Every structure is written in C-alpha cells, then in structure tokens.
Amino acid sequence: MNVEFSPELEAFRREVAEFFATAPTPAIREAGRKTTSVFAPFDQCMAWHQILYEKGWAAPHWPKEYGGTGWSVEQRFIFAEEYRKADLPPLLPQSLGMVGPLLIDLGTEEQKAKYLPPILKGQDFWAQGYSEPGSGSDLASLSCRAEADGDDYIINGSKIWTTYAHHANRMFMLVRTSTEGKKQAGITFLLLDRMDYPGMEVRPIYGLDGFPEQCEVFFDNVRVPQSGRVGEENQGWSVAKHLLKHERGGGNAASPTLMRYLERARAAACETSSPFGGMLADDPVFQRDFGELEADVTSLSHLEKLAISGHEIARDPAFPSMNKTINSELVQRASVMMSKVSGVGGLARQLEALRVGSNVEPQGSEFDLITMPLYLNSRATTIYAGSNEVQRDLIARSLAAGA
Ligand SMILES: Cc1cc2nc3c(=O)[nH]c(=O)nc-3n(C[C@H](O)[C@H](O)[C@H](O)COP(=O)(O)OP(=O)(O)OC[C@H]3O[C@@H](n4cnc5c(N)ncnc54)[C@H](O)[C@@H]3O)c2cc1C
C-alpha cells in the first residue's frame, strides 16, 4: 500500500473530515470525548450510528451488496483516521462487527433479510452470550442447555460478562443441545429476537471503573423459536469460531484510536510540569518511553494496512489471535502512559462528571477525567475476546502446524 495518498484520496479525506465536523450533535461529540472503553456511551453511540447510516457510512467493512461502502483499503483507513481525530464515539462491535458479518457469511436468506437491515440502520443492538461461569477460555465446556420442544427450544442456565446486555434488544448465544460425544459436538448457535422473553433476566455487573458494562443473563425455562438457529443443531462450534475470527481480527483499524490516545497524552504532557523542571514533554525519560510506545503503535498501523490490503498475512490462521494480542497490549500500555501524564490529577473518581450531559464540572482537565477509568477498564482488554495466554497458545499451535 502506498503511504503517500493521492490528491483524490486527500479530497476524500476532506469530505470525511467536513462531515465529521458538521454532522454529530454536541452530545455525540461529548460522548466521543468521554469514551473510556471500547464501548461508547450507549444512547449517543446509537444516535451517531443512525446518522452514519443515513450517510451510507455505517459499515465500511461490509460487502457493498449488504450496505457496505465499497471503499478502497486506503479510503477505509483514512475514514478510521479522521474518525479518531474527531474524537467520535466508536460504534458498538457486537452487531456490525460480529453477528452481522457472521450472518453475511453463514446465515440463511431469511435470517439475512430479517436481521441485517436493522443492524445496519442502528435500530437493533445485539449482546454476545458465549461465556458462562466456569466456561470462558474453556468455552466448549458450556452448560446452558436448550431442549427442543415442537418448533421451539427451552433454555435453562446462565451467561456472564455479557457486554451491554442491559441495552441490547437481541442476543446471539451458544447453548448445549447434546451431552453425547466430544463437548464441542453438542453446541448450537442461536439468535434470540428479544431480551425480555418470560423467564429471562439481565443483571448488570459494575466494573472496576464504576460503570455497569457487563451483565449476567439468567434463563429459566425460556421458550425461543428454533428458526433463530444458525447452522445445524449440535454444529454450532464451527459457527462460534467463525464469529470469533471477526471479533479478534476486527473489521476496523485499531491503530488510529491508539494514535489518538498518544496525541492526547502528548498535548497534556506539554502542559504538565515535570518534577525535574520544565514540562513533562521535555523530560528525556518521558520522551524515551513515549517514543517506544509510538514506534510500536506505528508498527501495528503498518500491520493493519497490510492486513486490510489483503496481504497474505491476514489469511494466516494465527492472524486474528496475533491482531488481538498486539492491539490489546498496546491499549493497556497507552492507558498507562496517559495515567502517568495525569499523575495524581487522574486519581479523583468522577463518575457524575463523566456522564454525557452532566452539569458537574470535572476536577482538573478533561484529559484527567478520562485517564483513570480508561486505565481501569483496559485491564480487561487482555482477557476478553479470549485471554492473551490462550491466544499465544493458538499462535504457537498454528506455527507448529505450519513448521
Ligand atoms: C470486560 C469483559 C467483557 C466481556 N464481554 C463478553 C461478552 O460480551 N460476551 C461473552 O460471551 N463473554 C464476554 N467476556 C468473557 C471473556 O470472553 C472471558 O472472560 C475470557 O474468555 C476468559 O475466560 P474466563 O474469564 O473464564 O477466564 P479463565 O478461562 O478462567 O482463565 C483464567 C486465567 O487462566 C488462563 N488460562 C486459562 N486456560 C488456559 C490455557 N489453556 N493456557 C494458558 N492459560 C490459560 C487465562 O489466560 C487467564 O489468565 C468478557 C470479559 C470481560 C472481562
């Protein structure tokens, strides 16, 4: 990929930047600046999704026939860069980034017709019901069961760490439909049309950062239609793994977000005194640490450019695990760097000031307001979507298989 963009691409960049400068409401902008997680504040995020949909830009990574943009690799990268420069809230990943691409690949025509348009329009938001207490890394041991009854399944059991289930109106999930043979062989992939079926209960869990981002979901004789099954009964393991490739490989470039964190840290360091005199940005130790991190983020950026340009590295079976591992560790390092810049300024717990629309003034700067929640929230990046220890095992196995 050519890193010097052509005049046409620079014109495209201006078009994107102009739209981002004018289309978002003040509340959407505030939500973007106050995003301290992969998950942006829900209401403003969905409002922004709908504005992007109207513009035809909600799903740049989807095939054009399903509502994607048909952009070139370079256009997609420019879009991601401008998006982060404008500090806009990221769209939520489960619908556009996971179940949407899965249905495009493996859904029936009825499922695609029913579920893809409301995902694209930002009308539906899906939760991901994979993990259970005791079944995270060892996902195949899951025990939430579904028994066939006429045209329905009856579900009993529970799910945990289900992100934003309290906001979702639909959910995709894995259920145990057989205990015969290998544990992977008795799993089925189901789409649920509602989150308020009789017998279904969602309970939010408060995270380290003070926000209820994850949930527990309980099922007590919940009756759901079998028409929501993706693939055959007991064959859901391969469907589940297919979705994980989208989750770990990602449809969007992560490096622009990381670059934006670094830009914000650099700007704050220019206004923060160093205990050794002058400004923190002039401190040689800060400059060394910052430079190392910036170099690693730049490497990820090049990897992403290779991957989205269709380079063979992205076809390597280990790529999603590699991408997930590098990206999640860089997010943590960037959040540490931001916390170092804030210092004690970031320590105050300011949940009310972080709320979009709050009239509580933050103590310190807006940068100080976000650094600690971002630091605490990002402790989880190396755990979710499959822990990095397990990803390293998968990479090693893939290398050994290719050796
Ligand atoms: C913030 C957050 C959001 C999440 N969102 C969702 C969601 O929306 N939907 C959903 O279904 N799930 C979600 N999860 C669950 C997530 O996928 C699991 O937490 C993850 O897969 C790890 O599983 P576990 O928590 O059971 O840890 P365990 O599997 O108990 O692992 C504990 C430790 O042991 C290590 N370990 C386990 N097995 C091995 C092995 N074979 N080799 C080496 N080390 C090993 C792990 O790496 C880890 O360090 C979320 C989790 C978090 C923290």
The ligand as a Gaussian input file, in Angstrom:
#p B3LYP/6-31G(d) Opt

LIG

0 1
 C      -14.700000      -6.731000      30.058000
 C      -15.138000      -8.088000      29.566000
 C      -16.117000      -8.157000      28.582000
 C      -16.546000      -9.406000      28.135000
 N      -17.597000      -9.450000      27.231000
 C      -18.113000     -10.647000      26.904000
 C      -19.296000     -10.725000      26.110000
 O      -19.874000      -9.699000      25.700000
 N      -19.793000     -11.934000      25.841000
 C      -19.205000     -13.091000      26.270000
 O      -19.706000     -14.163000      25.952000
 N      -18.091000     -13.059000      27.032000
 C      -17.546000     -11.858000      27.372000
 N      -16.439000     -11.797000      28.181000
 C      -15.867000     -13.045000      28.701000
 C      -14.475000     -13.335000      28.145000
 O      -14.532000     -13.815000      26.840000
 C      -13.813000     -14.331000      29.127000
 O      -13.614000     -13.626000      30.342000
 C      -12.482000     -14.844000      28.616000
 O      -12.695000     -15.723000      27.538000
 C      -11.643000     -15.553000      29.705000
 O      -12.397000     -16.537000      30.338000
 P      -12.528000     -16.616000      31.937000
 O      -12.889000     -15.229000      32.409000
 O      -13.463000     -17.735000      32.260000
 O      -11.073000     -16.931000      32.479000
 P      -10.417000     -18.390000      32.672000
 O      -10.657000     -19.200000      31.448000
 O      -10.870000     -18.930000      33.991000
 O       -8.889000     -18.021000      32.722000
 C       -8.241000     -17.551000      33.911000
 C       -6.750000     -17.417000      33.590000
 O       -6.205000     -18.694000      33.204000
 C       -5.578000     -18.598000      31.928000
 N       -5.809000     -19.822000      31.139000
 C       -6.978000     -20.490000      31.007000
 N       -6.824000     -21.546000      30.169000
 C       -5.520000     -21.517000      29.754000
 C       -4.743000     -22.322000      28.866000
 N       -5.275000     -23.366000      28.233000
 N       -3.436000     -21.981000      28.666000
 C       -2.884000     -20.913000      29.296000
 N       -3.577000     -20.119000      30.157000
 C       -4.872000     -20.416000      30.377000
 C       -6.263000     -17.428000      31.251000
 O       -5.464000     -16.872000      30.245000
 C       -6.476000     -16.470000      32.425000
 O       -5.301000     -15.728000      32.681000
 C      -15.974000     -10.575000      28.641000
 C      -14.970000     -10.498000      29.617000
 C      -14.564000      -9.278000      30.089000
 C      -13.509000      -9.226000      31.164000

